[in-house]
Amino acid sequence: MSKLGGKYVSVVVISLIISVVVFISLYAARFHVFNVVVSKEKTQEVIQRAVDKMQKYVDDHQLKIENARKLEKIMQEYRNMSMLLYDEDGENHADFISDKEETTYAETTYFLLAFYMPEPSFAKIEFQDGTLHLLVYSYIGTSFILFYVFISFCLSIFIFIFIILSFVRKKMRYVFLLKDELTYIEHGDYSHAIPYKGNDELTILAKQLNSLRKTLQDNVEKEKKAKKANHDLVTAMSHDLRTPLTSLLGYLDILNMNIYRNEDELMQYIKKSHQKAEQIKELSDRLFQHFLVYAQSEDVKLELYSSDFVNECVETACEELVIEGFEVNVQISDVPYQIWGEEVFLKRVIDNLVSNIKKYGKDSVEVFVSVLDKYVEVKMINKISCEEAKEESTKIGLRSVKMMMELLHGEFFHESRDDVFEATVLFLRENDN
């Protein structure tokens, strides 16, 4: 059973118990309430008025005992009383049986009126030729108690329904609150948090909606940042591509119009054209790589890689730099470790850093691999070439490294000071403890 269903059953059971307890309490107090509302004194006053009215009728009409039956008309006026007019020998001279008397002792209502025993009242009626005794039973309590029990039963049912409806109303109020909160998301306001109430399926639904809201908010923010980054990148790349492309077109125009003096100059223009074409190709490749990393951001599955794999990648990169003519100083920690990563991205990070050094560095390079508490640090330090023609204004390679390190749950830093460039990547380390 669900939590909400369990709560509903509990509310029904509790409300039923409360209703039954209220009804039993009210039912048990029925005679006490009757005695408070309809006291014996009031009952006696009614009986005395009936006796006085019959005595007055006898006096006014100078009735004899043989005409006692005429008093039954007056008896019938008091529908809540049973009356018996009899003599000393017990002979009945007039009587009236109230309908309430039959109701009181009927099987259908006896359990409601149980222990209700009206006390008899006695009086005398003086006739012209003698005296008769009047026995009176008042059943005023019959109507009162039946009405009282009916009201008590209705009150108990009302309490039962009220408690259930209060619970349902509270839950429906929360449902409508969630509905109103969803209108914020519908209108694009993802910053409005959905409140949690209770601990049932509705609360779980609210948490899931809140999680959905945060996911949508994060996606919208990421999309905005990605659009801005891509716009800035495309704008910068268009400038960087235009410069070598303009030079290339200029060289091709010279070749096309045969504006050169000799064969050496022709070969020089062809060489420069080739260099500009290579530069355009490199920029295009880097741009493609950047968007390829961006497109694969959802498919990255991290795995554990040993220190041997990382050290091998770094050593291979250093060998490439040596081949390119750099003096490389390598210091690799001998402490074994494991890092979280993805093979293709790990190699691309190192390759991009090496490619950056090849293009913009000169002379010597220092490479350090250090084991920290939470990360494994790979740091590369190189001198910057003074040739301004090689300046990478877009820094697309470094942007790709930063993006890949974020996907690997690591970090990337770089800084330039004087003529030295320093790049640091921090790979997330698996804790051995």
C-alpha positions as CSV (number, residue, x, y, z in Angstrom):
1,M,0.0,0.0,0.0
2,S,1.2,3.5,-0.8
3,K,2.0,6.0,1.9
4,L,-0.8,8.2,0.8
5,G,-3.2,5.3,0.8
6,G,-1.9,4.2,4.2
7,K,-2.5,7.7,5.5
8,Y,-6.0,7.8,4.1
9,V,-6.8,4.4,5.8
10,S,-5.4,5.7,9.1
11,V,-7.5,8.9,8.8
12,V,-10.6,6.9,8.1
13,V,-9.9,4.6,11.1
14,I,-9.1,7.5,13.5
15,S,-12.2,9.5,12.4
16,L,-14.4,6.4,12.8
17,I,-13.0,5.8,16.3
18,I,-13.5,9.5,17.3
19,S,-17.1,9.4,15.9
20,V,-18.0,6.2,17.7
21,V,-16.5,7.6,21.0
22,V,-18.4,10.9,20.6
23,F,-21.7,9.0,19.9
24,I,-21.3,6.6,22.8
25,S,-20.4,9.5,25.1
26,L,-23.5,11.5,24.0
27,Y,-25.7,8.4,24.1
28,A,-24.6,7.6,27.7
29,A,-25.4,11.1,28.8
30,R,-28.9,11.2,27.2
31,F,-30.8,10.9,30.5
32,H,-28.6,13.4,32.2
33,V,-29.1,15.9,29.4
34,F,-32.8,15.3,29.5
35,N,-33.0,15.9,33.3
36,V,-31.1,19.2,32.8
37,V,-33.2,20.4,29.8
38,V,-36.5,19.0,31.0
39,S,-36.4,19.0,34.8
40,K,-38.8,17.2,37.1
41,E,-40.2,20.5,38.3
42,K,-41.2,21.4,34.7
43,T,-42.8,18.1,34.2
44,Q,-44.8,18.5,37.4
45,E,-45.9,21.9,36.4
46,V,-47.3,20.5,33.1
47,I,-49.1,17.7,35.1
48,Q,-50.5,20.1,37.6
49,R,-51.9,22.3,34.8
50,A,-53.6,19.3,33.4
51,V,-55.1,18.4,36.8
52,D,-56.2,22.0,37.4
53,K,-57.9,22.1,34.0
54,M,-59.8,18.9,34.6
55,Q,-60.9,20.0,38.1
56,K,-62.1,23.3,36.7
57,Y,-64.1,21.5,34.0
58,V,-65.7,19.3,36.7
59,D,-66.6,22.3,38.9
60,D,-67.9,24.4,36.0
61,H,-70.1,21.6,34.7
62,Q,-70.9,20.1,38.2
63,L,-70.0,16.7,36.9
64,K,-70.7,13.5,38.8
65,I,-68.6,10.4,38.8
66,E,-70.8,8.7,36.2
67,N,-69.9,11.5,33.8
68,A,-66.1,11.2,34.3
69,R,-65.6,10.0,30.7
70,K,-66.1,13.6,29.6
71,L,-62.7,14.4,31.0
72,E,-61.0,12.2,28.3
73,K,-61.3,15.1,25.9
74,I,-59.1,17.1,28.2
75,M,-56.7,14.2,28.6
76,Q,-56.3,13.9,24.9
77,E,-54.9,17.4,24.8
78,Y,-51.8,16.2,26.6
79,R,-50.4,13.9,24.0
80,N,-47.2,13.2,26.0
81,M,-49.1,11.8,29.0
82,S,-50.9,8.6,29.8
83,M,-53.8,9.2,32.4
84,L,-56.0,6.9,34.3
85,L,-59.0,8.1,36.5
86,Y,-60.1,5.4,39.0
87,D,-61.9,5.0,42.3
88,E,-61.0,3.5,45.6
89,D,-61.9,0.0,44.3
90,G,-59.6,0.4,41.3
91,E,-62.5,0.7,38.8
92,N,-61.5,2.6,35.7
93,H,-63.8,5.6,35.0
94,A,-61.7,7.4,32.3
95,D,-58.3,6.9,30.7
96,F,-56.0,8.0,27.8
97,I,-53.0,6.1,26.6
98,S,-50.3,8.3,25.0
99,D,-48.8,7.2,21.7
100,K,-45.4,7.8,23.3
101,E,-46.0,5.0,25.7
102,E,-46.2,2.5,22.8
103,T,-43.1,4.0,21.3
104,T,-41.2,3.8,24.6
105,Y,-41.7,0.0,24.9
106,A,-41.6,-0.8,21.2
107,E,-38.8,-3.2,20.1
108,T,-37.5,-0.8,17.5
109,T,-36.8,2.0,20.0
110,Y,-36.4,0.2,23.3
111,F,-32.6,0.1,23.0
112,L,-32.5,3.9,22.6
113,L,-34.9,4.5,25.5
114,A,-33.6,1.8,27.8
115,F,-33.7,2.6,31.5
116,Y,-36.2,5.4,30.8
117,M,-38.9,4.8,33.3
118,P,-41.3,7.7,33.8
119,E,-42.2,8.2,37.5
120,P,-46.0,8.1,38.2
121,S,-47.7,11.2,39.5
122,F,-50.9,11.0,41.6
123,A,-53.7,13.6,42.0
124,K,-57.4,13.7,43.0
125,I,-60.4,15.1,41.1
126,E,-63.4,16.2,43.2
127,F,-66.7,15.4,41.7
128,Q,-70.2,16.4,43.0
129,D,-70.8,12.9,44.4
130,G,-67.3,11.8,45.3
131,T,-63.6,11.8,44.6
132,L,-61.6,9.9,42.0
133,H,-57.8,9.3,41.8
134,L,-55.8,10.4,38.8
135,L,-52.6,8.5,37.8
136,V,-50.4,10.3,35.3
137,Y,-47.3,9.0,33.4
138,S,-45.4,11.7,31.5
139,Y,-43.6,10.6,28.3
140,I,-42.1,14.0,27.5
141,G,-38.7,12.4,27.6
142,T,-39.5,10.0,24.8
143,S,-39.6,12.6,22.1
144,F,-36.7,14.5,23.6
145,I,-34.4,11.4,23.9
146,L,-35.2,10.1,20.4
147,F,-34.5,13.5,19.0
148,Y,-31.4,13.8,21.1
149,V,-30.1,10.4,19.9
150,F,-30.8,11.3,16.3
151,I,-28.9,14.6,16.7
152,S,-26.0,12.8,18.4
153,F,-25.9,10.2,15.5
154,C,-25.9,13.0,12.9
155,L,-23.2,14.9,14.9
156,S,-21.0,11.8,14.9
157,I,-21.4,11.3,11.2
158,F,-20.6,14.9,10.7
159,I,-17.4,14.6,12.7
160,F,-16.4,11.5,10.7
161,I,-17.0,13.2,7.4
162,F,-15.4,16.5,8.5
163,I,-12.1,14.8,9.6
164,I,-11.9,12.9,6.3
165,L,-12.8,15.9,4.2
166,S,-10.2,18.0,6.1
167,F,-7.5,15.5,5.3
168,V,-8.7,15.3,1.6
169,R,-9.0,19.1,1.5
170,K,-5.4,19.5,2.8
171,K,-4.1,17.1,0.2
172,M,-6.1,18.7,-2.6
173,R,-4.8,22.1,-1.5
174,Y,-1.3,20.7,-1.9
175,V,-2.2,19.3,-5.3
176,F,-3.5,22.7,-6.4
177,L,-0.3,24.3,-5.0
178,L,1.8,22.0,-7.1
179,K,-0.4,22.9,-10.1
180,D,0.2,26.6,-9.5
181,E,4.0,25.9,-9.1
182,L,4.1,24.2,-12.4
183,T,2.8,27.3,-14.1
184,Y,6.1,29.0,-13.2
185,I,7.9,26.3,-15.0
186,E,5.5,26.5,-17.9
187,H,6.2,30.2,-18.2
188,G,10.0,29.6,-18.1
189,D,10.7,30.6,-14.5
190,Y,13.0,27.8,-13.3
191,S,14.3,29.6,-10.3
192,H,11.1,29.3,-8.3
193,A,11.6,26.3,-5.9
194,I,8.7,23.9,-5.3
195,P,8.0,23.5,-1.5
196,Y,7.9,20.1,0.1
197,K,5.1,19.1,2.5
198,G,4.5,15.8,4.3
199,N,6.1,12.5,3.5
200,D,4.0,10.6,0.9
201,E,3.7,10.2,-2.8
202,L,2.8,13.9,-3.3
203,T,6.0,14.9,-1.5
204,I,7.9,12.5,-3.7
205,L,6.2,14.0,-6.7
206,A,7.1,17.5,-5.5
207,K,10.7,16.5,-5.1
208,Q,10.8,15.0,-8.6
209,L,9.2,18.1,-10.0
210,N,11.8,20.2,-8.2
211,S,14.6,18.0,-9.5
212,L,13.1,18.4,-13.0
213,R,13.0,22.2,-12.5
214,K,16.7,22.2,-11.5
215,T,17.6,20.1,-14.4
216,L,15.8,22.4,-16.8
217,Q,17.4,25.4,-15.1
218,D,20.8,23.9,-15.5
219,N,20.2,22.9,-19.1
220,V,19.0,26.4,-19.9
221,E,22.0,28.0,-18.2
222,K,24.4,25.6,-20.0
223,E,22.6,26.3,-23.3
224,K,23.0,30.0,-22.8
225,K,26.7,29.6,-21.9
226,A,27.3,27.3,-24.8
227,K,25.6,29.6,-27.3
228,K,27.7,32.6,-26.0
229,A,30.9,30.6,-26.0
230,N,30.2,29.3,-29.5
231,H,29.3,32.7,-30.8
232,D,32.5,34.2,-29.3
233,L,34.5,31.3,-30.7
234,V,33.0,31.6,-34.2
235,T,33.5,35.3,-34.2
236,A,37.2,35.0,-33.2
237,M,37.7,32.1,-35.6
238,S,36.3,34.0,-38.5
239,H,38.9,36.7,-37.9
240,D,41.7,34.1,-37.5
241,L,40.6,32.3,-40.7
242,R,40.3,35.5,-42.6
243,T,43.9,36.6,-42.0
244,P,45.7,33.6,-43.5
245,L,42.9,33.2,-46.2
246,T,43.5,36.8,-47.3
247,S,47.2,36.2,-47.5
248,L,46.6,32.9,-49.4
249,L,44.3,34.6,-51.9
250,G,47.0,37.3,-52.4
251,Y,49.7,34.8,-53.1
252,L,47.4,32.9,-55.5
253,D,46.7,36.2,-57.3
254,I,50.4,36.8,-57.7
255,L,50.9,33.3,-59.1
256,N,47.9,33.6,-61.3
257,M,49.1,37.0,-62.8
258,N,52.7,35.7,-63.0
259,I,53.9,38.7,-60.8
260,Y,57.3,37.1,-59.9
261,R,60.8,37.7,-61.1
262,N,62.3,34.3,-61.2
263,E,61.9,30.6,-60.3
264,D,63.0,31.1,-56.7
265,E,60.4,33.8,-56.1
266,L,57.8,31.5,-57.6
267,M,58.7,28.6,-55.3
268,Q,58.7,31.1,-52.3
269,Y,55.1,32.2,-53.1
270,I,54.1,28.5,-53.5
271,K,55.7,27.7,-50.1
272,K,54.0,30.6,-48.4
273,S,50.6,29.6,-50.0
274,H,51.1,26.1,-48.7
275,Q,51.9,27.4,-45.2
276,K,48.8,29.5,-45.1
277,A,46.7,26.6,-46.4
278,E,48.2,24.4,-43.6
279,Q,47.4,27.2,-41.1
280,I,43.8,27.3,-42.3
281,K,43.6,23.5,-42.1
282,E,45.0,23.5,-38.5
283,L,42.5,26.1,-37.4
284,S,39.7,24.1,-39.0
285,D,40.8,20.9,-37.4
286,R,40.9,22.6,-34.0
287,L,37.4,24.1,-34.5
288,F,36.1,20.6,-35.5
289,Q,37.8,19.0,-32.5
290,H,36.2,21.6,-30.2
291,F,32.7,20.9,-31.4
292,L,33.3,17.2,-31.5
293,V,34.2,17.3,-27.8
294,Y,31.0,19.4,-27.1
295,A,28.9,16.9,-29.1
296,Q,30.3,13.9,-27.1
297,S,29.8,15.5,-23.7
298,E,26.7,13.4,-22.9
299,D,28.4,10.0,-23.8
300,V,31.5,10.2,-21.5
301,K,31.8,7.1,-19.3
302,L,34.6,7.4,-16.7
303,E,36.8,4.5,-15.9
304,L,39.8,3.9,-13.7
305,Y,43.3,4.2,-15.3
306,S,46.6,3.3,-13.6
307,S,49.6,5.4,-13.2
308,D,51.4,3.4,-15.8
309,F,48.9,4.5,-18.5
310,V,49.2,8.2,-17.5
311,N,53.0,8.1,-17.2
312,E,53.2,6.4,-20.6
313,C,51.1,9.1,-22.2
314,V,53.3,11.8,-20.7
315,E,56.5,10.1,-21.7
316,T,55.3,9.7,-25.3
317,A,54.4,13.4,-25.4
318,C,57.9,14.3,-24.1
319,E,59.5,12.1,-26.8
320,E,57.5,14.0,-29.5
321,L,58.8,17.3,-28.1
322,V,62.4,16.0,-28.1
323,I,61.9,15.1,-31.8
324,E,60.7,18.6,-32.5
325,G,64.0,19.9,-31.0
326,F,62.9,20.9,-27.5
327,E,65.0,20.3,-24.4
328,V,62.7,18.4,-22.1
329,N,63.1,18.0,-18.3
330,V,60.7,15.3,-17.0
331,Q,60.0,14.6,-13.3
332,I,57.4,11.9,-12.7
333,S,56.4,10.7,-9.3
334,D,57.0,7.0,-8.5
335,V,54.0,6.8,-6.2
336,P,51.4,4.4,-7.8
337,Y,47.9,5.8,-8.3
338,Q,44.6,5.5,-10.2
339,I,42.7,8.3,-11.9
340,W,39.1,8.5,-13.3
341,G,39.1,9.3,-17.0
342,E,38.2,8.3,-20.5
343,E,41.0,7.0,-22.8
344,V,40.3,9.2,-25.8
345,F,39.9,12.4,-23.8
346,L,43.0,11.6,-21.7
347,K,45.1,11.3,-24.8
348,R,43.5,14.4,-26.4
349,V,44.3,16.5,-23.3
350,I,48.0,15.6,-23.4
351,D,48.1,15.9,-27.2
352,N,46.5,19.4,-27.1
353,L,49.0,20.6,-24.5
354,V,51.9,19.2,-26.6
355,S,50.5,20.7,-29.8
356,N,50.3,24.1,-28.0
357,I,53.9,23.8,-27.0
358,K,55.0,22.8,-30.5
359,K,53.3,25.8,-32.0
360,Y,54.0,28.5,-29.5
361,G,56.9,27.3,-27.4
362,K,60.7,27.5,-27.8
363,D,63.9,26.0,-26.3
364,S,63.2,24.1,-23.1
365,V,60.1,22.4,-21.6
366,E,59.6,21.3,-18.0
367,V,57.1,18.5,-17.3
368,F,56.0,17.4,-13.8
369,V,53.7,14.6,-12.7
370,S,52.8,14.9,-9.0
371,V,50.4,12.9,-6.8
372,L,48.2,15.1,-4.6
373,D,45.5,14.2,-2.0
374,K,42.5,14.3,-4.4
375,Y,44.2,14.8,-7.8
376,V,47.1,13.8,-9.9
377,E,48.8,16.9,-11.3
378,V,50.4,17.1,-14.7
379,K,52.2,20.5,-15.2
380,M,53.9,21.7,-18.4
381,I,56.1,24.8,-18.4
382,N,57.6,26.3,-21.6
383,K,59.1,29.5,-22.9
384,I,56.9,31.4,-25.3
385,S,58.1,32.1,-28.9
386,C,58.5,35.8,-29.7
387,E,57.1,35.4,-33.2
388,E,53.8,37.3,-33.0
389,A,52.6,35.6,-36.2
390,K,52.1,32.4,-34.2
391,E,49.9,34.0,-31.5
392,E,46.7,32.0,-31.0
393,S,44.2,34.7,-30.3
394,T,41.2,32.2,-30.0
395,K,43.0,29.8,-27.7
396,I,40.7,27.1,-29.1
397,G,43.1,24.3,-28.1
398,L,43.1,25.5,-24.5
399,R,39.3,25.8,-24.6
400,S,39.0,22.2,-25.7
401,V,41.3,21.1,-22.9
402,K,39.2,22.9,-20.3
403,M,36.0,21.4,-21.7
404,M,37.5,17.9,-21.7
405,M,38.8,18.3,-18.1
406,E,35.3,19.3,-17.0
407,L,33.9,16.2,-18.5
408,L,36.5,14.2,-16.7
409,H,35.6,15.9,-13.4
410,G,39.1,17.4,-13.3
411,E,40.4,20.9,-13.5
412,F,42.6,22.9,-15.9
413,F,44.6,26.1,-15.3
414,H,47.0,28.1,-17.4
415,E,48.8,31.4,-17.1
416,S,51.4,33.4,-18.9
417,R,54.0,35.5,-17.1
418,D,56.8,37.3,-18.9
419,D,57.9,34.9,-21.6
420,V,56.8,31.7,-19.8
421,F,53.6,29.7,-20.3
422,E,52.4,27.3,-17.6
423,A,49.6,24.7,-18.1
424,T,48.3,22.5,-15.3
425,V,45.7,19.7,-15.5
426,L,44.4,18.0,-12.4
427,F,43.0,14.4,-12.9
428,L,40.5,13.2,-10.3
429,R,42.3,10.5,-8.2
430,E,40.7,7.4,-6.8
431,N,41.0,7.3,-3.1
432,D,42.8,4.2,-1.9
433,N,41.5,4.3,1.6
